[in-house]
């Protein structure tokens, strides 16, 4: 996949079939739309392209209520590349862009950059200033400028037969339902961050953890303990018991939740490396324990459960 940028190098080398959107999470619904784009491109002898943004539009238009992100830009581009699409065009989204008319966006980006001949979007897709752009507007402009438009119904799944959406996945994560979120994402939810120095309390308790500093704009599952995977920069994945919380046994009134990963059967320096953490299953909610020993006992049970969930061999005591 070739990554283009607007403003900057945004010219594709041949006409394109295009879809447009934030594509946060690149979930199963997104992938069905991209599959349709690729099919249209193949049928019409076009390149396939996804137009997306370097910032979620809501972070600019309504920053106080913008949703947490399922993927940062780097992750999103990696996931888009995995779909086999030919181009990803990353459009810089700022206040000026938010005030651009839908018609201006079509002429400047879809025609000017990608020589668009076909557009595939969700049937309720909206874009441009005050979200005045719509599928009917695209169809009218397509008739004028020479591109076809397909508005797809959102993909429904077996989990209540609701549309798959980034909003729904965020809701599931906020409930701790990481398994259901994974079924909609098509993979476990993953976050990334640099391993920071902590208070070393985990090592004193016999369970040294990597404190992964996840950016504040990224969506974390609800506070609790999870079975998951920790991936190092070299690509090696290790099973991990992952805690998200404010450590109520030792602290009161902590301002934000921390992510701590205990890597099974591992003892090495992880400081300052950029790690990826995947959430496979919710084990329990965050709890306050009456003593450090009670916490240690529970952590041992969490590790045993993590081994079972991930299919790792149990270690004799």
FIBA-518364 format. One record per residue (C-alpha): z negated, y, x; residue number from 1; residue in one letter. Coordinates in nm, 4 decimals, always signed. Example, Ala and Ser with C-alpha at 12.3 -4.5 7.8 and 13.67 -1.06 7.14 Angstrom:
BEGIN
w:-0.7800&v:-0.4500&u:+1.2300&num:1&residuo:A
w:-0.7140&v:-0.1060&u:+1.3670&num:2&residuo:S
***
This chain:
BEGIN
w:+0.0000&v:+0.0000&u:+0.0000&num:1&residuo:X
w:+0.0910&v:+0.3440&u:+0.1290&num:2&residuo:X
w:-0.1571&v:+0.6230&u:+0.0559&num:3&residuo:X
w:-0.0072&v:+0.9629&u:-0.0267&num:4&residuo:X
w:-0.1957&v:+1.2902&u:-0.0695&num:5&residuo:X
w:-0.1452&v:+1.6010&u:-0.2793&num:6&residuo:X
w:-0.1416&v:+1.8644&u:-0.1513&num:7&residuo:X
w:+0.0155&v:+1.7278&u:+0.1648&num:8&residuo:X
w:+0.2374&v:+1.4257&u:+0.2109&num:9&residuo:X
w:+0.3026&v:+1.3191&u:-0.1473&num:10&residuo:X
w:+0.6697&v:+1.2197&u:-0.1467&num:11&residuo:X
w:+0.7499&v:+0.8569&u:-0.2275&num:12&residuo:X
w:+1.0678&v:+0.7217&u:-0.0738&num:13&residuo:X
w:+1.2067&v:+0.6040&u:-0.4078&num:14&residuo:X
w:+1.1529&v:+0.6638&u:-0.7819&num:15&residuo:X
w:+0.8326&v:+0.5205&u:-0.9256&num:16&residuo:X
w:+0.6684&v:+0.3606&u:-1.2237&num:17&residuo:X
w:+0.3301&v:+0.5297&u:-1.2450&num:18&residuo:X
w:-0.0145&v:+0.5097&u:-1.3980&num:19&residuo:X
w:-0.2708&v:+0.7911&u:-1.3820&num:20&residuo:X
w:-0.6485&v:+0.8015&u:-1.3962&num:21&residuo:X
w:-0.9837&v:+0.8204&u:-1.2203&num:22&residuo:X
w:-0.9703&v:+0.4414&u:-1.1721&num:23&residuo:X
w:-1.3423&v:+0.4327&u:-1.0956&num:24&residuo:X
w:-1.4337&v:+0.0708&u:-1.0220&num:25&residuo:X
w:-1.0763&v:-0.0605&u:-1.0486&num:26&residuo:X
w:-1.2061&v:-0.3016&u:-1.3142&num:27&residuo:X
w:-1.0257&v:-0.5766&u:-1.5034&num:28&residuo:X
w:-0.8856&v:-0.3331&u:-1.7592&num:29&residuo:X
w:-0.7441&v:-0.1142&u:-1.4832&num:30&residuo:X
w:-0.5875&v:-0.4186&u:-1.3204&num:31&residuo:X
w:-0.4061&v:-0.5136&u:-1.6402&num:32&residuo:X
w:-0.2555&v:-0.1642&u:-1.6574&num:33&residuo:X
w:-0.1501&v:-0.1876&u:-1.2924&num:34&residuo:X
w:+0.0018&v:-0.5305&u:-1.3568&num:35&residuo:X
w:+0.2133&v:-0.3740&u:-1.6329&num:36&residuo:X
w:+0.3172&v:-0.0923&u:-1.3981&num:37&residuo:X
w:+0.4245&v:-0.3454&u:-1.1359&num:38&residuo:X
w:+0.6188&v:-0.5430&u:-1.3942&num:39&residuo:X
w:+0.7999&v:-0.2323&u:-1.5201&num:40&residuo:X
w:+0.8725&v:-0.1322&u:-1.1612&num:41&residuo:X
w:+1.0189&v:-0.4738&u:-1.0861&num:42&residuo:X
w:+1.2339&v:-0.4746&u:-1.3997&num:43&residuo:X
w:+1.3723&v:-0.1257&u:-1.3317&num:44&residuo:X
w:+1.4052&v:-0.1415&u:-0.9531&num:45&residuo:X
w:+1.1277&v:+0.1149&u:-0.8968&num:46&residuo:X
w:+0.8251&v:+0.1430&u:-0.6720&num:47&residuo:X
w:+0.4837&v:+0.1076&u:-0.8362&num:48&residuo:X
w:+0.2263&v:+0.3859&u:-0.8004&num:49&residuo:X
w:-0.1255&v:+0.4811&u:-0.9070&num:50&residuo:X
w:-0.2106&v:+0.8504&u:-0.9276&num:51&residuo:X
w:-0.5827&v:+0.9064&u:-0.8850&num:52&residuo:X
w:-0.8213&v:+1.1768&u:-0.7645&num:53&residuo:X
w:-1.0401&v:+1.2375&u:-0.4608&num:54&residuo:X
w:-1.3248&v:+1.3489&u:-0.6883&num:55&residuo:X
w:-1.4075&v:+1.2252&u:-1.0360&num:56&residuo:X
w:-1.2835&v:+1.5027&u:-1.2674&num:57&residuo:X
w:-1.6202&v:+1.5127&u:-1.4461&num:58&residuo:X
w:-1.7932&v:+1.6014&u:-1.1174&num:59&residuo:X
w:-1.5935&v:+1.9247&u:-1.1205&num:60&residuo:X
w:-1.5675&v:+1.9987&u:-1.4928&num:61&residuo:X
w:-1.9276&v:+1.9094&u:-1.5899&num:62&residuo:X
w:-2.1228&v:+1.8436&u:-1.2700&num:63&residuo:X
w:-2.4641&v:+1.8395&u:-1.4410&num:64&residuo:X
w:-2.3666&v:+1.5411&u:-1.6553&num:65&residuo:X
w:-2.1068&v:+1.3699&u:-1.4370&num:66&residuo:X
w:-2.1391&v:+0.9905&u:-1.4311&num:67&residuo:X
w:-2.2509&v:+0.7992&u:-1.1241&num:68&residuo:X
w:-1.9555&v:+0.6408&u:-0.9468&num:69&residuo:X
w:-1.8849&v:+0.2682&u:-0.9347&num:70&residuo:X
w:-1.6781&v:+0.3140&u:-0.6184&num:71&residuo:X
w:-1.6371&v:+0.5845&u:-0.3586&num:72&residuo:X
w:-1.2849&v:+0.6877&u:-0.2607&num:73&residuo:X
w:-1.2677&v:+0.4436&u:+0.0314&num:74&residuo:X
w:-1.3687&v:+0.1494&u:-0.1887&num:75&residuo:X
w:-1.1309&v:+0.2569&u:-0.4631&num:76&residuo:X
w:-0.8356&v:+0.2658&u:-0.2257&num:77&residuo:X
w:-0.9279&v:-0.0767&u:-0.0846&num:78&residuo:X
w:-0.9384&v:-0.2202&u:-0.4359&num:79&residuo:X
w:-0.6122&v:-0.0547&u:-0.5349&num:80&residuo:X
w:-0.4487&v:-0.2002&u:-0.2238&num:81&residuo:X
w:-0.5654&v:-0.5460&u:-0.3319&num:82&residuo:X
w:-0.3612&v:-0.5149&u:-0.6540&num:83&residuo:X
w:-0.0342&v:-0.5090&u:-0.4614&num:84&residuo:X
w:+0.0703&v:-0.1649&u:-0.5862&num:85&residuo:X
w:+0.3177&v:+0.0157&u:-0.3581&num:86&residuo:X
w:+0.1625&v:+0.3639&u:-0.3563&num:87&residuo:X
w:-0.1666&v:+0.5347&u:-0.4277&num:88&residuo:X
w:-0.1295&v:+0.9104&u:-0.4627&num:89&residuo:X
w:-0.4657&v:+1.0832&u:-0.4154&num:90&residuo:X
w:-0.4697&v:+1.4247&u:-0.5831&num:91&residuo:X
w:-0.7287&v:+1.6770&u:-0.4684&num:92&residuo:X
w:-0.9327&v:+1.7691&u:-0.7754&num:93&residuo:X
w:-1.1104&v:+2.1045&u:-0.7743&num:94&residuo:X
w:-1.1732&v:+2.3881&u:-1.0169&num:95&residuo:X
w:-0.8168&v:+2.5107&u:-0.9877&num:96&residuo:X
w:-0.6824&v:+2.1642&u:-1.0638&num:97&residuo:X
w:-0.9120&v:+2.1355&u:-1.3667&num:98&residuo:X
w:-0.7475&v:+2.4493&u:-1.5108&num:99&residuo:X
w:-0.3918&v:+2.3269&u:-1.4575&num:100&residuo:X
w:-0.1919&v:+2.2569&u:-1.7723&num:101&residuo:X
w:-0.0886&v:+1.9032&u:-1.8512&num:102&residuo:X
w:+0.2754&v:+2.0131&u:-1.8379&num:103&residuo:X
w:+0.2235&v:+2.1627&u:-1.4928&num:104&residuo:X
w:+0.0647&v:+1.8420&u:-1.3655&num:105&residuo:X
w:+0.3585&v:+1.6349&u:-1.4903&num:106&residuo:X
w:+0.6176&v:+1.8574&u:-1.3249&num:107&residuo:X
w:+0.4268&v:+1.9093&u:-0.9993&num:108&residuo:X
w:+0.2861&v:+1.5611&u:-0.9384&num:109&residuo:X
w:+0.4737&v:+1.3025&u:-1.1438&num:110&residuo:X
w:+0.8175&v:+1.4536&u:-1.0966&num:111&residuo:X
w:+0.7739&v:+1.6556&u:-0.7775&num:112&residuo:X
w:+0.6000&v:+1.3845&u:-0.5756&num:113&residuo:X
w:+0.6967&v:+1.0509&u:-0.7257&num:114&residuo:X
w:+1.0265&v:+1.1103&u:-0.9084&num:115&residuo:X
w:+0.8655&v:+0.9221&u:-1.1966&num:116&residuo:X
w:+1.0890&v:+0.7125&u:-1.4219&num:117&residuo:X
w:+0.8180&v:+0.5250&u:-1.6161&num:118&residuo:X
w:+0.4529&v:+0.5963&u:-1.7057&num:119&residuo:X
w:+0.1975&v:+0.3388&u:-1.8230&num:120&residuo:X
w:-0.1441&v:+0.4612&u:-1.9426&num:121&residuo:X
w:-0.4103&v:+0.3761&u:-2.1976&num:122&residuo:X
w:-0.3174&v:+0.4688&u:-2.5538&num:123&residuo:X
w:-0.5980&v:+0.7290&u:-2.5673&num:124&residuo:X
w:-0.5272&v:+0.8784&u:-2.2230&num:125&residuo:X
w:-0.5896&v:+1.2531&u:-2.1901&num:126&residuo:X
w:-0.5401&v:+1.4843&u:-1.8942&num:127&residuo:X
w:-0.4876&v:+1.8446&u:-1.7930&num:128&residuo:X
w:-0.6712&v:+2.1601&u:-1.8946&num:129&residuo:X
w:-0.9151&v:+2.0923&u:-2.1787&num:130&residuo:X
w:-0.7683&v:+1.7380&u:-2.1932&num:131&residuo:X
w:-0.4738&v:+1.8692&u:-2.3919&num:132&residuo:X
w:-0.2359&v:+1.6227&u:-2.2280&num:133&residuo:X
w:-0.1843&v:+1.3017&u:-2.4252&num:134&residuo:X
w:+0.0514&v:+1.0086&u:-2.4681&num:135&residuo:X
w:+0.2615&v:+1.1985&u:-2.7277&num:136&residuo:X
w:+0.2921&v:+1.4926&u:-2.4870&num:137&residuo:X
w:+0.4000&v:+1.2565&u:-2.2090&num:138&residuo:X
w:+0.6569&v:+1.1021&u:-2.4419&num:139&residuo:X
w:+0.7977&v:+1.4443&u:-2.5295&num:140&residuo:X
w:+0.8170&v:+1.5436&u:-2.1622&num:141&residuo:X
w:+0.9617&v:+1.2043&u:-2.0721&num:142&residuo:X
w:+1.2460&v:+1.2603&u:-2.3166&num:143&residuo:X
w:+1.3142&v:+1.5921&u:-2.1420&num:144&residuo:X
w:+1.2615&v:+1.4871&u:-1.7804&num:145&residuo:X
w:+1.3885&v:+1.1294&u:-1.7888&num:146&residuo:X
w:+1.0921&v:+0.8914&u:-1.7861&num:147&residuo:X
w:+0.9702&v:+0.6287&u:-2.0319&num:148&residuo:X
w:+0.6076&v:+0.6171&u:-2.1513&num:149&residuo:X
w:+0.3989&v:+0.3168&u:-2.2574&num:150&residuo:X
w:+0.0545&v:+0.3642&u:-2.4116&num:151&residuo:X
w:-0.1473&v:+0.0416&u:-2.3863&num:152&residuo:X
w:-0.4416&v:-0.0612&u:-2.5992&num:153&residuo:X
w:-0.7511&v:-0.0968&u:-2.3849&num:154&residuo:X
w:-0.8195&v:-0.4513&u:-2.2745&num:155&residuo:X
w:-1.0948&v:-0.6259&u:-2.4724&num:156&residuo:X
w:-1.3076&v:-0.9092&u:-2.3414&num:157&residuo:X
w:-1.5413&v:-1.1775&u:-2.4679&num:158&residuo:X
w:-1.8600&v:-0.9729&u:-2.4199&num:159&residuo:X
w:-1.8795&v:-0.8327&u:-2.7703&num:160&residuo:X
w:-1.5042&v:-0.7720&u:-2.7823&num:161&residuo:X
w:-1.5471&v:-0.4115&u:-2.6729&num:162&residuo:X
w:-1.2979&v:-0.2232&u:-2.4570&num:163&residuo:X
w:-1.3468&v:-0.2594&u:-2.0848&num:164&residuo:X
w:-1.4379&v:+0.0784&u:-1.9386&num:165&residuo:X
w:-1.6169&v:+0.2288&u:-1.6408&num:166&residuo:X
w:-1.8662&v:+0.3804&u:-1.8856&num:167&residuo:X
w:-1.9535&v:+0.0395&u:-2.0266&num:168&residuo:X
w:-1.9982&v:-0.1056&u:-1.6782&num:169&residuo:X
w:-2.2348&v:+0.1783&u:-1.5864&num:170&residuo:X
w:-2.4372&v:+0.1014&u:-1.8994&num:171&residuo:X
w:-2.4638&v:-0.2666&u:-1.8029&num:172&residuo:X
w:-2.5773&v:-0.1737&u:-1.4513&num:173&residuo:X
w:-2.8388&v:+0.0609&u:-1.5950&num:174&residuo:X
w:-2.9743&v:-0.2386&u:-1.7894&num:175&residuo:X
w:-2.9752&v:-0.4569&u:-1.4788&num:176&residuo:X
w:-2.7045&v:-0.6783&u:-1.6306&num:177&residuo:X
w:-2.5197&v:-0.7215&u:-1.3033&num:178&residuo:X
w:-2.3650&v:-1.0546&u:-1.4062&num:179&residuo:X
w:-2.2001&v:-0.9020&u:-1.7130&num:180&residuo:X
w:-2.0934&v:-0.5990&u:-1.5099&num:181&residuo:X
w:-1.9326&v:-0.8350&u:-1.2579&num:182&residuo:X
w:-1.7346&v:-1.0069&u:-1.5323&num:183&residuo:X
w:-1.5824&v:-0.6708&u:-1.6297&num:184&residuo:X
w:-1.5297&v:-0.5559&u:-1.2725&num:185&residuo:X
w:-1.3786&v:-0.8876&u:-1.1717&num:186&residuo:X
w:-1.6253&v:-0.9044&u:-0.8798&num:187&residuo:X
w:-1.9913&v:-0.8257&u:-0.8105&num:188&residuo:X
w:-2.0832&v:-0.4581&u:-0.8091&num:189&residuo:X
w:-2.0946&v:-0.3365&u:-0.4486&num:190&residuo:X
w:-2.2589&v:-0.0320&u:-0.2920&num:191&residuo:X
w:-2.2421&v:+0.0936&u:+0.0639&num:192&residuo:X
w:-2.4656&v:+0.2961&u:+0.2883&num:193&residuo:X
w:-2.6087&v:+0.3342&u:+0.6354&num:194&residuo:X
w:-2.9200&v:+0.1392&u:+0.7280&num:195&residuo:X
w:-3.2005&v:+0.3914&u:+0.7790&num:196&residuo:X
w:-3.5417&v:+0.3651&u:+0.9418&num:197&residuo:X
w:-3.8200&v:+0.3050&u:+0.6910&num:198&residuo:X
w:-4.1968&v:+0.2707&u:+0.7130&num:199&residuo:X
w:-4.1650&v:-0.0887&u:+0.8476&num:200&residuo:X
w:-4.4004&v:-0.2110&u:+0.5775&num:201&residuo:X
w:-4.1686&v:-0.5044&u:+0.5009&num:202&residuo:X
w:-4.1975&v:-0.6316&u:+0.8572&num:203&residuo:X
w:-4.5772&v:-0.6087&u:+0.8372&num:204&residuo:X
w:-4.5637&v:-0.8158&u:+0.5175&num:205&residuo:X
w:-4.3437&v:-1.0789&u:+0.6809&num:206&residuo:X
w:-4.0257&v:-0.9739&u:+0.4956&num:207&residuo:X
w:-3.8392&v:-0.7164&u:+0.7112&num:208&residuo:X
w:-3.5818&v:-0.5312&u:+0.5062&num:209&residuo:X
w:-3.2765&v:-0.3192&u:+0.5713&num:210&residuo:X
w:-3.3202&v:+0.0150&u:+0.3960&num:211&residuo:X
w:-2.9666&v:+0.0992&u:+0.2852&num:212&residuo:X
w:-2.9210&v:+0.4704&u:+0.2154&num:213&residuo:X
w:-2.6750&v:+0.4701&u:-0.0746&num:214&residuo:X
w:-2.5233&v:+0.8109&u:-0.1586&num:215&residuo:X
w:-2.6865&v:+0.9689&u:-0.4638&num:216&residuo:X
w:-2.3578&v:+0.9884&u:-0.6581&num:217&residuo:X
w:-2.3114&v:+0.6080&u:-0.6527&num:218&residuo:X
w:-2.4331&v:+0.3938&u:-0.9445&num:219&residuo:X
w:-2.7179&v:+0.1554&u:-0.8634&num:220&residuo:X
w:-2.8422&v:-0.1170&u:-1.0952&num:221&residuo:X
w:-3.1760&v:-0.0529&u:-1.2627&num:222&residuo:X
w:-3.4958&v:-0.0917&u:-1.0626&num:223&residuo:X
w:-3.5728&v:-0.4561&u:-0.9972&num:224&residuo:X
w:-3.5109&v:-0.7494&u:-0.7658&num:225&residuo:X
w:-3.1675&v:-0.9101&u:-0.7336&num:226&residuo:X
w:-2.9995&v:-1.1985&u:-0.5579&num:227&residuo:X
w:-2.7030&v:-1.0704&u:-0.3657&num:228&residuo:X
w:-2.5041&v:-1.0474&u:-0.0461&num:229&residuo:X
w:-2.5321&v:-0.8144&u:+0.2514&num:230&residuo:X
w:-2.2125&v:-0.7556&u:+0.4479&num:231&residuo:X
w:-2.2211&v:-0.6211&u:+0.8016&num:232&residuo:X
w:-1.9430&v:-0.4072&u:+0.9554&num:233&residuo:X
w:-1.7975&v:-0.7169&u:+1.1219&num:234&residuo:X
w:-1.7307&v:-0.8632&u:+0.7764&num:235&residuo:X
w:-1.9938&v:-1.1361&u:+0.7959&num:236&residuo:X
w:-2.1782&v:-1.1757&u:+0.4635&num:237&residuo:X
w:-2.5375&v:-1.2943&u:+0.4505&num:238&residuo:X
w:-2.7448&v:-1.3941&u:+0.1471&num:239&residuo:X
w:-3.0098&v:-1.1394&u:+0.0602&num:240&residuo:X
w:-3.2939&v:-1.0705&u:-0.1804&num:241&residuo:X
w:-3.2383&v:-0.7081&u:-0.2796&num:242&residuo:X
w:-3.5037&v:-0.4747&u:-0.4183&num:243&residuo:X
w:-3.4282&v:-0.1467&u:-0.5908&num:244&residuo:X
w:-3.7316&v:+0.0597&u:-0.6779&num:245&residuo:X
w:-3.9986&v:+0.3086&u:-0.5894&num:246&residuo:X
w:-4.2458&v:+0.0571&u:-0.4407&num:247&residuo:X
w:-4.5232&v:+0.1178&u:-0.6949&num:248&residuo:X
w:-4.7680&v:-0.1164&u:-0.5174&num:249&residuo:X
w:-4.7931&v:+0.1282&u:-0.2273&num:250&residuo:X
w:-4.6651&v:+0.4623&u:-0.3557&num:251&residuo:X
w:-4.7099&v:+0.6753&u:-0.6656&num:252&residuo:X
w:-4.4602&v:+0.9279&u:-0.7908&num:253&residuo:X
w:-4.1746&v:+0.8472&u:-0.5536&num:254&residuo:X
w:-3.8814&v:+1.0752&u:-0.6322&num:255&residuo:X
w:-3.5996&v:+0.8217&u:-0.6153&num:256&residuo:X
w:-3.5376&v:+0.4521&u:-0.5962&num:257&residuo:X
w:-3.4704&v:+0.2860&u:-0.2623&num:258&residuo:X
w:-3.2477&v:-0.0122&u:-0.1879&num:259&residuo:X
w:-3.4084&v:-0.2670&u:+0.0455&num:260&residuo:X
w:-3.2323&v:-0.5894&u:+0.1417&num:261&residuo:X
w:-3.4133&v:-0.8872&u:+0.2924&num:262&residuo:X
w:-3.1545&v:-1.0998&u:+0.4729&num:263&residuo:X
w:-3.2333&v:-1.4692&u:+0.4528&num:264&residuo:X
w:-3.2733&v:-1.6546&u:+0.7830&num:265&residuo:X
w:-3.1913&v:-1.3462&u:+0.9875&num:266&residuo:X
w:-3.3848&v:-1.1380&u:+1.2371&num:267&residuo:X
w:-3.1900&v:-0.8747&u:+1.4262&num:268&residuo:X
w:-3.1540&v:-0.4979&u:+1.4537&num:269&residuo:X
w:-2.9504&v:-0.3521&u:+1.1678&num:270&residuo:X
w:-3.0368&v:+0.0158&u:+1.2115&num:271&residuo:X
w:-2.7585&v:+0.2720&u:+1.1685&num:272&residuo:X
w:-2.4899&v:+0.0206&u:+1.0741&num:273&residuo:X
w:-2.2937&v:+0.0792&u:+0.7522&num:274&residuo:X
w:-2.3653&v:-0.2086&u:+0.5178&num:275&residuo:X
w:-2.2217&v:-0.3294&u:+0.1875&num:276&residuo:X
w:-2.4555&v:-0.4836&u:-0.0695&num:277&residuo:X
w:-2.3339&v:-0.6932&u:-0.3645&num:278&residuo:X
w:-2.5451&v:-0.7752&u:-0.6704&num:279&residuo:X
w:-2.5074&v:-1.1271&u:-0.8089&num:280&residuo:X
w:-2.8042&v:-1.1841&u:-1.0420&num:281&residuo:X
w:-3.1078&v:-0.9978&u:-1.1739&num:282&residuo:X
w:-3.4266&v:-1.1850&u:-1.0844&num:283&residuo:X
w:-3.7048&v:-0.9676&u:-1.2235&num:284&residuo:X
w:-3.8065&v:-0.6121&u:-1.3057&num:285&residuo:X
w:-3.9961&v:-0.3868&u:-1.0705&num:286&residuo:X
w:-4.3722&v:-0.4427&u:-1.0894&num:287&residuo:X
w:-4.6928&v:-0.3093&u:-0.9396&num:288&residuo:X
w:-4.9122&v:-0.5715&u:-0.7736&num:289&residuo:X
w:-5.2882&v:-0.5567&u:-0.7370&num:290&residuo:X
w:-5.2778&v:-0.6474&u:-0.3679&num:291&residuo:X
w:-5.0429&v:-0.6810&u:-0.0736&num:292&residuo:X
w:-5.0958&v:-1.0585&u:-0.0796&num:293&residuo:X
w:-4.9930&v:-1.0804&u:-0.4441&num:294&residuo:X
w:-4.6744&v:-0.8957&u:-0.3530&num:295&residuo:X
w:-4.6094&v:-1.1264&u:-0.0566&num:296&residuo:X
w:-4.6504&v:-1.4321&u:-0.2807&num:297&residuo:X
w:-4.4024&v:-1.2896&u:-0.5307&num:298&residuo:X
w:-4.1558&v:-1.2000&u:-0.2558&num:299&residuo:X
w:-4.1660&v:-1.5616&u:-0.1357&num:300&residuo:X
w:-4.0804&v:-1.6740&u:-0.4894&num:301&residuo:X
w:-3.8000&v:-1.4148&u:-0.5056&num:302&residuo:X
w:-3.6516&v:-1.5488&u:-0.1829&num:303&residuo:X
w:-3.6672&v:-1.9078&u:-0.3115&num:304&residuo:X
w:-3.4948&v:-1.8007&u:-0.6343&num:305&residuo:X
w:-3.2323&v:-1.6119&u:-0.4366&num:306&residuo:X
w:-3.1548&v:-1.9258&u:-0.2367&num:307&residuo:X
w:-3.1142&v:-2.1251&u:-0.5567&num:308&residuo:X
w:-2.8944&v:-1.8658&u:-0.7286&num:309&residuo:X
w:-2.6662&v:-1.8260&u:-0.4263&num:310&residuo:X
w:-2.6522&v:-2.1963&u:-0.3479&num:311&residuo:X
w:-2.8264&v:-2.1599&u:-0.0145&num:312&residuo:X
w:-3.0395&v:-2.4472&u:+0.1186&num:313&residuo:X
w:-3.4128&v:-2.4173&u:+0.0689&num:314&residuo:X
w:-3.6189&v:-2.3906&u:+0.3863&num:315&residuo:X
w:-3.9218&v:-2.6180&u:+0.4245&num:316&residuo:X
w:-4.2512&v:-2.4329&u:+0.4382&num:317&residuo:X
***
